[in-house]
Amino acid sequence: MSDLPDTDFTQRFIFDDRDIRGEWVALEQSYADVLARHPYPQPVAVLLGELMAATALLVGALKFDGLLVLQARSQGPIPLLMVECSSDRDIRGMARYEADQIPADATLAQLMPDGHLTLTIDPVKGQRYQGTVDLDGANLSECFTNYFVQSQQLNTRFWLDAKGGKARGLLLQQLPVDRQRDEEEREGSWQHVVALAGTLKPEEWSLDNETLLHRLYHEDAVRLFDIEPLRFHCSCSRERSGNALVSLGEEDAKALVEECGGKVEIDCQFCNERYFFDASDVAQLFAGGGTEAPSDTQH
């Protein structure tokens, strides 16, 4: 993966004398690629950037081979935020929103009232996992922190930030008992590390991770690992769109072409790519000829 690893990556760190791990995420080009596909209002763009940062952090934390999907849904002005990230760190995201109902200074509760957050892990091998919690925090950072407290019973904290075309995030998580066996000592250690992270100022998000760690934890022994690059990549394709038509069955697919005036248009909600299929394309699909139709209507 060669796409600007200095601007789009996760980077793990651990405390040598504490049972605590952490991870940073930085998204710039991939975030810009997502925003370039849709004219998102600023409050929507901010929430989408924060959700992208959280998703990338979780891919590193959960350690699996497959796809992680985060969906935040509500009945409010933003009915859906959705981000997917693969274990290979290909990431994409999208939002649905009512532009005329989104004031510039709206809170999460106003934008997504009575919302809920669903996390889905779709592994290459093994069983699919899904968990859902309410969007009950003042911001997405609190919501993700609450999710882990409720579902994983792990001391976990998130800090998420998206502004100026960059999305950043920090995850801290307590590890199983190893270096610190006294429960009171472990709790004091956790509170110490979290309190220092809470002093992170908005303007400091632009600093590199090594500088940030030194500012926050210069009295601790902290090891920073190599970066794991991320990139925007959409998994849509003409072939997948054709398979969706095939799944309808031949008669229904032909009827759909007629209903659409002779040409079906399938849009990708993530990247805005459009794929077109006319009667000859559909006939070739069901004849086993694949999606590379001779028609001049294909995208």
C-alpha positions in Angstrom: 0.0 0.0 0.0 1.7 3.2 -1.1 -0.8 6.0 -0.6 0.9 8.7 1.5 1.6 6.7 4.7 2.8 10.0 6.3 -0.7 11.4 6.2 -3.0 8.4 6.5 -2.1 5.7 9.1 -2.7 4.2 12.5 0.2 3.8 15.0 0.2 1.7 18.1 2.1 2.4 21.4 2.4 0.7 24.8 3.4 1.7 28.3 6.3 -0.5 29.4 5.5 -0.3 33.1 1.7 -0.2 32.9 -1.0 -2.6 31.5 -2.2 0.0 29.0 -2.0 0.3 25.2 -2.8 3.1 22.9 -3.2 3.9 19.2 -3.2 7.1 17.1 -4.9 7.5 13.8 -4.4 10.2 11.2 -6.6 10.6 8.1 -6.0 13.3 5.5 -6.0 12.1 1.9 -8.5 9.3 2.6 -10.8 11.8 4.4 -10.5 14.3 1.5 -11.3 11.5 -0.9 -14.5 10.7 1.0 -15.6 14.4 1.2 -14.8 15.0 -2.5 -17.6 12.5 -3.5 -20.5 14.5 -1.8 -21.2 18.1 -0.8 -21.5 17.4 2.9 -22.4 20.3 5.2 -19.7 21.0 7.7 -21.4 19.3 10.8 -21.9 16.2 8.7 -18.4 16.2 7.4 -17.1 16.5 11.0 -19.1 13.6 12.3 -18.2 11.5 9.3 -14.5 12.2 9.8 -14.8 11.3 13.5 -16.5 8.0 12.6 -13.8 7.3 10.1 -11.1 7.8 12.8 -12.9 5.6 15.2 -13.3 2.8 12.6 -9.6 2.9 11.8 -8.7 2.7 15.5 -11.0 -0.2 16.0 -9.6 -2.2 13.1 -6.2 -2.0 14.9 -7.7 -2.8 18.3 -9.9 -5.8 17.3 -7.3 -7.7 15.3 -9.3 -9.7 12.7 -9.1 -10.6 9.0 -12.1 -9.2 7.2 -14.4 -6.1 7.2 -15.4 -3.8 10.0 -18.6 -1.7 9.5 -19.8 1.1 11.8 -23.3 2.5 11.3 -24.8 5.3 13.3 -28.6 5.7 12.6 -31.3 8.1 13.8 -34.6 9.6 12.9 -33.1 13.1 12.9 -31.4 15.4 10.2 -28.7 12.7 9.8 -30.4 9.4 9.5 -27.2 7.5 8.6 -23.5 7.7 9.0 -21.6 4.6 7.7 -17.9 3.7 7.5 -16.3 0.5 6.3 -12.7 -0.4 6.9 -11.0 -3.7 6.0 -8.2 -5.4 7.9 -6.0 -4.3 5.0 -7.0 -0.7 6.0 -8.9 0.2 2.9 -11.5 2.7 4.2 -14.6 4.3 2.8 -17.5 6.3 4.3 -20.8 8.0 3.5 -23.7 9.9 5.1 -27.3 10.6 4.4 -28.6 14.0 5.6 -31.3 16.6 5.3 -29.3 19.7 4.4 -32.1 22.2 5.3 -32.3 20.8 8.8 -28.6 21.1 9.8 -27.6 24.3 11.6 -23.9 25.0 11.7 -23.7 24.7 15.5 -25.9 21.7 16.0 -24.9 19.1 18.6 -24.8 15.3 18.1 -28.1 15.0 20.0 -29.8 17.5 17.7 -28.4 15.9 14.5 -29.0 12.3 15.5 -31.7 12.2 18.2 -32.5 8.8 19.8 -29.7 7.4 17.6 -27.9 4.1 17.9 -24.5 2.8 16.9 -24.0 -0.6 15.3 -20.7 -2.3 15.0 -20.4 -5.3 12.6 -17.4 -7.5 12.2 -17.6 -9.6 9.0 -14.5 -11.9 9.1 -13.1 -13.8 6.1 -13.4 -16.9 8.3 -15.6 -17.5 11.3 -18.8 -16.1 12.6 -20.2 -12.6 11.9 -20.5 -10.4 15.0 -22.8 -7.5 15.6 -23.3 -5.2 18.6 -25.6 -2.2 19.0 -25.7 0.6 21.7 -27.5 3.9 22.0 -25.8 7.1 20.8 -26.0 8.4 24.4 -22.9 10.6 24.6 -22.4 14.3 24.1 -20.2 13.5 21.1 -19.0 10.4 19.2 -15.9 10.1 21.5 -18.2 9.5 24.5 -20.4 7.2 22.5 -17.5 4.9 21.6 -16.2 5.0 25.1 -19.7 4.0 26.4 -19.9 1.2 23.8 -16.8 -0.5 25.1 -17.8 0.0 28.7 -21.2 -1.7 28.0 -20.2 -4.4 25.6 -16.6 -5.3 26.4 -16.2 -4.4 30.1 -12.8 -3.0 29.2 -11.5 0.4 30.4 -11.3 2.1 27.1 -11.3 5.8 26.1 -11.6 7.5 22.7 -10.7 11.1 21.7 -11.8 12.0 18.1 -11.3 15.2 16.1 -12.1 16.2 12.6 -11.4 19.7 11.3 -9.4 21.6 8.7 -9.6 18.6 6.3 -7.9 16.2 8.8 -9.4 13.5 11.0 -7.4 12.4 14.1 -8.1 10.0 16.9 -6.6 8.5 20.1 -7.6 5.3 21.7 -6.4 4.1 25.2 -7.2 0.7 26.5 -6.4 -1.2 29.6 -4.8 -4.6 29.0 -5.2 -7.8 31.1 -3.2 -8.1 34.3 0.5 -8.5 33.6 2.9 -5.8 34.8 0.6 -4.4 37.5 -1.2 -7.0 39.6 -2.5 -4.8 42.4 -6.1 -3.7 41.5 -5.7 -0.3 43.2 -2.4 0.3 41.4 -4.0 -0.7 38.1 -6.9 1.7 38.6 -4.6 4.6 39.6 -2.4 3.9 36.6 -5.4 4.0 34.3 -6.7 7.3 35.8 -3.2 8.8 35.4 -2.9 8.0 31.8 -6.5 9.1 30.9 -6.1 12.4 32.8 -3.0 13.3 30.9 -4.7 12.4 27.6 -7.5 14.7 28.6 -5.1 17.7 28.6 -4.7 17.4 24.8 -5.5 20.7 23.2 -7.3 21.1 19.9 -4.3 22.8 18.3 -2.0 19.9 19.3 -3.8 17.4 17.0 -1.6 18.7 14.1 1.6 17.5 15.9 3.3 14.3 15.0 2.7 11.3 17.3 6.1 11.2 18.8 5.9 14.8 19.8 2.4 14.3 21.2 3.4 11.2 23.3 6.4 13.1 24.7 4.2 16.1 25.7 1.6 13.8 27.3 3.8 11.1 28.8 7.4 12.3 29.0 7.7 10.8 32.5 6.5 7.4 31.3 8.4 4.7 29.4 6.4 4.5 26.2 7.2 2.5 23.0 5.8 3.7 19.7 5.5 1.1 16.9 5.7 1.4 13.2 2.8 3.1 11.3 0.1 1.0 9.5 -0.9 2.9 6.3 -4.5 3.5 5.4 -6.1 4.5 2.1 -9.5 5.4 0.6 -10.7 2.5 -1.5 -14.2 1.8 -2.7 -15.1 -1.9 -3.3 -17.9 -1.1 -5.8 -17.5 -2.4 -9.4 -19.5 -3.0 -12.5 -19.2 -6.7 -11.8 -20.8 -6.3 -8.3 -23.6 -4.2 -9.8 -24.2 -6.8 -12.4 -24.4 -9.5 -9.7 -27.0 -7.5 -7.9 -29.1 -7.5 -11.1 -28.6 -11.3 -11.5 -29.8 -11.8 -7.9 -33.2 -10.3 -8.9 -33.8 -13.1 -11.4 -33.9 -12.7 -15.2 -37.6 -11.7 -15.5 -37.4 -9.1 -12.8 -34.2 -7.7 -14.1 -35.6 -7.3 -17.6 -38.8 -5.7 -16.1 -36.6 -3.3 -14.2 -34.8 -2.2 -17.4 -38.2 -1.5 -19.0 -39.4 0.4 -16.0 -36.3 2.5 -16.1 -36.8 3.5 -19.7 -34.4 1.0 -21.2 -31.4 1.6 -19.0 -30.9 0.7 -15.3 -28.6 3.0 -13.4 -26.9 1.6 -10.2 -25.2 4.2 -8.0 -22.6 3.6 -5.4 -23.5 5.6 -2.3 -20.0 5.7 -1.1 -18.0 7.0 -4.1 -20.8 8.3 -6.4 -19.7 6.0 -9.2 -22.5 5.0 -11.6 -23.0 1.8 -13.6 -25.5 1.5 -16.4 -27.1 -1.7 -17.8 -29.5 -1.9 -20.8 -31.4 -4.8 -22.2 -28.4 -6.2 -24.1 -26.3 -6.0 -21.0 -28.9 -7.9 -18.9 -29.3 -10.5 -21.6 -25.5 -11.1 -21.6 -25.4 -11.3 -17.8 -28.0 -14.1 -17.8 -26.3 -15.8 -20.8 -23.2 -16.1 -18.6 -21.2 -13.5 -20.6 -20.3 -11.4 -17.6 -20.5 -7.6 -17.2 -18.2 -6.6 -20.0 -21.0 -6.0 -22.4 -20.6 -4.6 -25.9 -23.2 -1.9 -25.1 -22.1 1.7 -25.2 -24.1 2.4 -22.1 -21.7 0.8 -19.6 -19.8 3.1 -17.4 
